[in-house]
Amino acid sequence: MSNRMQHMREKLMAEFAPQECELIDDSALHVGHPGAAGGGGHYRLRLVSEKFNGHNRIARHRLVYDCLRDMMQRDIHALAITALTPAEASAGKPA
């Protein structure tokens, strides 16, 4: 795992105390993409946390973006987020 991904995971774990935190680096799929030229990576995140209870999808994404704010646009070019409550995850709810 890269230092960048480790830093992202540490921030997410500290903020959300998630039951599940799956972070995948998809950067290799975007080689040559103009937006990736600045060095920011492309990632997929599946996060399951009680902290998402009572929040709609947009609010959940904002919580994640706020957590990673200092890394956005510099270290992270694109982030695909699946943010679920534990109940949604156990029910097999899609993103």
N, C-alpha and C positions, 0 to 999 in steps of 0.2 A: 504494500500500500504506500502510495506517495505521501510525502510530508504534507502536501496540500490536502489530500483526502483525510489524512489523520487529523489535521487541524479542523477540518469541517466536521468530522465525526465527534471530536472532543467538544466542540461548541454545541452541536445538536444534543449530545448526551447530557451536557450540563444544563441546557435550557429546558429540554422536554422530558428527561428521565423516561425515555421510550421503552416500550415492551419489545419493539422491533425497530431497527435502524439499518436498512439496507441501502448502501451507497455504491453506485456503479459508475465507473468512468467510461463514458462513451466517446471520448475525445478522438480515438482512432477512427471512428466512423465519420468524422468531420474534417479529416485532413484536407487542406486546400480551401476550406470554407473561409470566406473573407473575414467574417467576424472573429474567427479563431486566431487570426494572424497576430493579435496582441498577446497571445500566450494563455488566454483564459480557456479553461476546459469546459467540456460538455458532460453533464452528469445526470443520472437518474436517481431519485431518492424515494424510498418507501419508508414512511415513518408512522409508527403506531404509538399514540400517546393519549393519556387521559386529558392532557392539556387542550386537546381539540374538542372536548365535550362542549356543546352549546355554541360552537362556531360553524358557520357555513364554509364552503370550500374556499371562497375568496379570502375570508378572514384567516383561515388556516394557512394559506399560502403566504399571506402577509406576515404571519407569525414566524414562518420559516425564513422569509426574506429579511425580516428584522434581525433575526438571530445571526444570519450570515452577511449582514450589511457591509461590514468592512472587507469582505472578500468578493462582493459582487462587482462586476465590470473589470476587476483586476485579475482575480484568480478564477472566477467563474464567469464564463460567457453565457452558458445556457444551463438551466436546471429544470428538469421535468419532475414535478412533485406529486406523489400520492400520499396524502395525509389523512389517516383514519383514526377513529377512536378504537379502543380495544373491542367494543361490542361490534362495530362495523367489520373489523378485521376477522373476528371469529365467525361472523355471519357470511363471510366470503364476499363482502361488498366490493364491487370494482371501483377504480379510481374516480 
